[in-house]
Amino acid sequence: MHETYYSFLIIGTAFALAGFVKGMVGMGLPTVAMGLLGLVMTPAQGAAILVIPTILTNTWQLFAGPAFLPLLKRFWSLLLFSCIGIWSGFGLMSPDKAEFASIALGSVLAIYALIGLMAVRFSVPKRAEWWLAPIMGFVTGLIGAATGIFVVPGIMYVQALNLSREDFIQALGLIFSVSIFALSVNLFRDGMLQLSILPLSLSAFVAAAVGMALGTWLRYRTHPETFRKVFFIGLLLLGAHLALRKLL
């Protein structure tokens, strides 16, 4: 019984913080949640718990904007090859590769944080999208199959397209929704997606929703850019810890 309460406490705290970040900066729930859960469980276990909160939060984000069909038409190849990359990486998050998956997760978090702290800005011309999108999608899917997160390089690619804020947020909802559905196939085949995690996953969603509400409320009362820097510094330290504790 004590272990069950401890699990709910750890998962609830992780998702409340991840939801808070999403409320403040508009993204980061899967990234932060996977990083924090990686401290106490394998990436596969964390990804399994992440499925329901990610689907519920990003489905709302996906259909909240007016440009669903235009974005789907623009990003279909990115989404398709992301799924292919995820399914090509089946087994990278299996229990016997837990150590590799933890190192990969930490490394990706650290790289993403460094790029964010350096404020690196990329730009992709529209004429290059037809050949670059499938490459970005496949690489993102392959990395996601090992780590459970889809920010490198997929989200950075979308940022480089200079979309409007509304289109960018809706595009994130589209990419995360499709990616987590594809990843859930891998998790199911690995035996990680079971009904027994449903209570934990639902409690994670509730905690994330509370965190998002608080983060959104605070976003209009503080300077988001200052918080963004703190977020990336924390993500860098978390990623470095996850990677180095396994390597050393």
N, C-alpha and C positions, 0 to 999 in steps of 0.2 A: 504493500500500500504506500509506504514511504517513497519507494522508487517511482511509483506512478505519479504522485504529487510533484516529485522533483522533475520528472519529465515534462509535465504540464507547465511548471514554473519556468524552466529553461526555454522551452519552445515559445511560450507566451511572451517572455521577455524579448527573445530574439525577433519575433515577428512584430511586436509593438515598436521596437526600435527601427526595424526595417520599414514598417508602415509610416512611421514618423518621418523618415528620410524621404520616402515617396511623396508624402504630403508637402514637404518643404521644397524639394527640387523637381518633383514631377516624375521621378524614376528611381530605381535602385532597390525596389523591394526584393526581387529574387537574388540580386547581387549581395546585398547586406545579409539577408536571411541565410543564404548558403554559407557565407563567410563565418557568421556567428555559430551556426549549427555545426560547422566543420570543426569547431573546438571540442565538441563533445560527442560527435558521431561521424560515421563515414559519409562522404558526399552522396552515395546512393540512398541512404536513409533520409538524409536531409531533403534530397530532391523528391522523394516519395511524399513526404509531408507537405512539400511546396506545391504540389500539383493543384489541389483544390483552391488555396488562397490565390495562386497566380491566375487560374482560369476565371475565378469570380471577379477579381479586381480588374483584370485586363479586358474581360468581355465588356464590362461597363465602359471602360476607357475606349474600347474599339468602336462601340456603337453610339458613343456620345457625340461624335463629330459628324459633319455632313458629307465627308469625302470618302466614305468606305469603298464604293465601287471604283472611283478613279485611283485610289491608292492600291487596291487589289490588282487592278490592271497594270499599274506601274511596277509593283513589287512581286508579281507572280513568280518570276524566275528566281528571285532571291529566296522566296519562301519555299519553292519546290526544291532547290538545291540545298537549302538548309535542312529540309527533311531527309534528303538523300545523305547528307553528311552525318546527321544524327543516326540514321539507321546503318550507315557504313561503320560507325563507331560502336556498334553494339558490343557489349562486353567490357568496354573501357571503364565502366563504373561498377563492374561486378565485384562481389565481396573479396575475391582473391586478388583484385587490383586496387584495393582500398588505399594503400599507401601511395601508389602512383597517382590516383585520383586526387588525394589530398594535396600532394605536391603541385599537381597541375592547377588545382583550384587556387591555391595560395599564389602561385606564379602569375596567373591571369589577373587576379585581384590587384597584385602589386603593379603589374604593367599598366593596367587600366588607370590606377590611381596616379602613377607617375605622369602619364600622358595628360590626365586631368589637371594635375598641379602645374605642369609646364604650359598649360593653356595652348597646346598644339592645335592648330586649326588646319584642317584639310579641306580641299575643294574638289569636287568631282564634276566635270563638264557633262552635260546631258547626253552628248554623243557617245560617251564612254560607258554609259549605264548598261547597254545591251550585252557587253562582254564582261564587265567588271562585276555586275550583280550576281551572276551564277558562281563566280569564284569566291566572292565575299560570303555568299550563302553557304557554300559547301564547307569552307574553312570554319565559319561560325558554328555550323552544325556539328562538325567533328570535335571542335573544342567543347561545345555544349554537351556532347555525349560523354565526355570525360569529367566535366566539372559541374554541369547543371545550370550554368549561366551562359547568356548569349550576347554579351556586350562587346566582346572582342572577336573579330573586327566589325561585326555586323552593325551594331548601334553607332559606332564611329563612322561607318560608311554612310548611314542614313543622315547623321549630323552633317556630313560633308556635302549633302545635296542642298543644304540651305532652304529647307522647307519652312513654311510658316509655323508658328508655335502650335497652332491647332492641328495642322496636318502632321507635324512631327509627333505630337502626343498620341494622335490616333494611329499613326504608323507603328509606334512602339507597342500599342495594344494589339495590333494585327500580328506583328512579328512574335511577340511573347506568347500570344494565344496559340498560334500555329506551332511554334517551337515546343511548347510544353505538352501539347497533344502528341507530337511526334516522339518526344522523350518518354512520355508515359508508356508507349509501346515497348521501348527498351526496358523500362523498369518492370513492366508486367512480365516480360520474357525472362528477366533476371529473378523473378519471384519477390521483388521488393514492394510491388503495389498490391497491397492486401487490404481487406475490409477492417482488419484489426487496427490500422492506423487512422481510420476515419475520425474517431473522436479527437485525436491529436491534431489532425488536419483542420477540422472544423474550429477547434479552439484557436488554432493559429490564425485562421481567417478573422475571427472575432478580434483577436489582439491586433492584427494588422489594420483592421478597420478603425479601431480606436486610435491607434497611432497615426493613421492617415488623417483622421479628423483633427487631431491635435496639431499635427504638422501643417495642415492647410490653414488652420486658424492662426498659427504663429507666423506663417509665411507673409501674411499681410501686415505684420507688426514688427518684423525684424528685417535685416538686410540679407537676402538669400545668398548673395555672393560670398559673404563672410562664412556662412554656414557651409557653403559648397567646398570651401578650402578646408575647413575642419573635417568635413565628410571624407575628402580625398586623403587627408593625412591619416585619419583613422583607418581607412580602407587599406592604405599602404602598410601600416603597422600590422594590421590583421593578416593581410596576405603574406607578408614577410614571415610572420610567426608561423602560419600554417605550413609554408613551404620549408622553412629552415628547421623546424622541430622534427620533421621527418628526415631531412637530409643529414642533420647532425646527430 
